[in-house]
Amino acid sequence: MTAGESSGSVVRRILLGSQLRRLRESRGITREAAGYSIRASESKISRMELGRVSFKARDVEDLLTLYGVTDGTERESLLALAREANLAGWWHSYGDVLPGWFQTYVGLEGAASLIRIYEVQFVHGLLQTEAYAHAVVSRGIPNATAAEIDRRVALRLDRQKVLVAERSPHFHAVLDEAALRRPYGDRSLMRGQLQHLIDISERENVTLQVMPFNFGGHAGESGAFTLLRFPESDLSDLVYLEQLTSALYLDKREEVAQYERVMDRLQNDCPSPSETRDVLRGLLQLL
């Protein structure tokens, strides 16, 4: 299975969930009633409709019956979508070090056509060198074994393949200058990371900007976030907000629009991509 196919399974799960929600709401059926029909809780229906869990064929069949979907072609189409949505992604092999709440994001990241991020604490995972990633993971999980650290770094490097894939997304990153000045490892490691940022920013599908200290206060005051857009017209844009032990996915149009406005302001207020490379070269000379 290719990375594209496995990432697609996450998208199919979310598409199926959104279609089930649309069918339920069109019939005026509550989540509680839907849950009762499949011997489950209201919260499970919510997770299914958000695409956060796998789908059992029997549950989908029972829900389609409850929602009045009797046409054989329509039922089979949705059941086929459920089967495809349950395909395991490449990242499942990292289940020993990959939190369940992060697995959905990895799949969405791989399926996106546009990824826009703002990062404050450190260089974003898709832009990290192996040495820098090792230093970040080691500091973030001080009690981890050497083997666990290596596994987490390997996962991060595998995620980075999305930027060089045949159908790679456009990746637009805004890094706060603090993320570049905060040292992880020695000078040699940081020099390597800065040079990597200069090099990768030359890729056609990568746009990199730095929000400098001297700009002062700026639109990204709420902290780091990720915006994801997908090629499928039925799938709405998402905002991903990572927390210490979980994550939030926002898909309400007004909420997503608010984050898009913040991202637009950040991009407009930052030095241009070419000027950003000059900023990076200047920081490199200071090491």
N, C-alpha and C positions, 0 to 999 in steps of 0.2 A: 504493500500500500504506500502510495506517495504521500508527501506532506500535504499536497494540495487536496487529495482525496480525504484524508483524515480531518483536515481543517473544515472541509466541506460538510462533514458529518455534524459538526457543531452548528453550522449555519442551518442545516436541514432540521435539526432539533428545535432551533428557535423559530424557524418558519412554521413547522408543524404546531408548535405551541401557540403561535400567534393565530393560526387558522382555527385551532380548537377554541381559543378564547373568542374569536369572532363568531363562531357557530353558537357557542354557549350564550353570548350576550344577545345574539339575534333572536334566540328563543326565550329570552328573559329568565334563564335558569341561573340560580345562584351557585357560587363555588361550593357551598356546603352541600347543596343537593347533588351536584356533580360528583363530589367526593363520596357521598353516600352510595351512589350508583356503582362505584367501583371499589367499595369497601375501603375507602381511604379518607384522609382528613381534608379539610378545606385548604390547609397549607400545602398539601401535596399537589392539589389542583393548581394552586398558584405557582408552585415550582415547575410543574409541567408546562404551564402556559408561558412561563419565562424561559423555557428551554434549559432548565438547570438540572434536570434528571433524565435518565434514560426512559424509554417508553416500552411497556409491555403490550404486545399485540392485543391481548384480551382486554386490557384497559381501554385502548384506543377503539376497539370494536364496540365495547359497551357504551362509551361516550358518544360515538357516532350514532348509535341506535337511540340514545337518550335525546340527542340533538335533532333527530328526525332525518338523518342522512341515509336514505334508502337506495339511492342510485348506485348500482354495482360498480360503475366506472369510477365515480367519485370516491366511493369507499376504498376501492383497491388502490387508487392513487395516493390517498392519505396513509393507508397501511404500508404501501411501498416506501413512502417517505419515512415512516416510523422505523422500518427495517434499516434503511440507509443511515438514519440518524443514530442508530446504535452501534455503528462501526467504530471500533477502537482507534483512537488517534495515536500517532507515533510517540507522543509524550506519555502515554500510559506506561511505557517501559520505565519511566522515571517515577512511578507511583510511590516508591520508597522515600523520595525526597520532595515530591511535588504535592503541596496541599490540595485537597479536593476543590477548594474554592478558587484556586488559581488555574485549574485545568481548563475551565470554560474560557478564561481569558486567552490562554495560549492558543486554543483553537480559533477563537475569534481574530486574534492577531494574525494568524496564518491565512485567514480567509478574507481579510480586509483589502480594499483597493486603495484606501487612504488612511494613514495613521498620523495623527498630529499629537505631539506630546509637549508638556512643559514639565521640567524637572528642576529641583532645587538642591536636594541633598547630595546627589552624586550623578555621574554620567549615566544616562539611561542604559538599561541592560542590552539593548540591541546595538549599542555603540561601544561597548566595553571590550578592551583587549582581554586576553586570557589571564594575564598577570594581574590586571586591575580587578577583574571579576573575582579572582582568587582572594585578593586582599579585602574586597567588600564583603564577600561571604564569610571569610574568617573573622572579620570584626563584628559582623552582624550576628553570627552564631558562635560565640566564643567557646562553647562546650562541644561543638561538633567534632567528630572524628575526622582524620585526614581523608578517609575514604568517602565520607559523606560530603565533605567540602568539594572533593574532586567530582562527585556525581552532580552536585548543584552547578558547578562551573560548566561541566559538560552539557547539561541541560540548557544553560544560557547560551553556549556557543551553538548548539543545535537550533535554538530559536533564531539566531542571527542569520541562518540560511535563508530566511524569508526575504531578506533584502537583496539577495543575489539570485533568487529563483527566476524561472523563465517568465512567470507572471508576477513579478515583484510589485508590491504596493508602492505608492509614493509615500515617503516618510519625511515629515516635516517636524523637526525638533527645535525647541527653544530651551536652551540650558541657561540657568542663572549662573552668573560668574562665580558664585559661591561654590557651585558643584565642581568647577575647574580648579579653584584655589584650595579646596579642602584636600589635603594629602591622604592618599591611601597607598601605603608602601613608601619606598624610597624615591629619590629624585629620578633615578633611571626609569623606574616604573611609570612615574607621572609623565616623564618626557615621552615615553613610548605611547602612553594614552593620548597625549595632546597631538602627537604626530599622526596617530591613527585617525583622530577626528579630522585633521586637515585632509588626509588622504581620502577618507570615506565621503567627505563632503563634496568631493569632485564627481561622485557618481551622479548620473542623470536623475535617478529616482530619489536622491537624498538632498534635502534642503536643511541646512544647519545654521542656526543663529544663536548668538549669545546676548543675554540681557546684562549689560555692564552695570557695575556698582554705581558709576557716576551718573546714571540716569535718575537715581533716586527711587522714590516709590513708584510702583507700576501696577498693572492690571492683575498680575498673578498673585495677589495678596492671600488668596485662599489656599495656596499650596499646589503641589503636583497633581496633574490629571492627564488623562489620555482620551482623545476623541477617535472613534473608529467609524469608517464609512465602508459600505459593502457594495459590490456590483449588482447584487440582487435588488430589484426595485421594491420587492415586498418587505425588505428588511430595513428597519429604520436605523438612523445613526445612533450610536451609543456613546455615553461618557462612562469611563472606567475610573473609579476612585479606590485606590488600594489602601487598606488599613493594616494594622499589625497582625490580626488573626482572621481577617475576612476582607471582603471587597464589596463595593456598591456598583451596580450597573443602572445608569439612568437612561431611560428611553423616551420620556415624555418630551414632546416637541419643544415646549417652552423652556424646559430645563436644559436640554441640549443646545438650544439657541443661545442661551445665556453664556454657556461655556464657549460656544463658537465666537461670540462677540469678544470675550476675554482673550481668546487665542488670536483673533484678528488684531486686537489692539497690541498684544505682545509682539506679533510679527511686524506690525507697522512701526512700533517704537524701537525695535532692535536695529542694530547695524545690519546692512544687507549681507547676504551670504558671502560675497567676496570680501566685504569689510570684516566679516566675522573671521575669515581665514587670517586676515592681518592681525586681529585680536589674538587668535590662537598662536600665531607665530611670535607675537610679543610676549605672551605668557611662557612660551617655550624658551625664549632667550633668558628669562628670569631664573630658570632652573639650572 
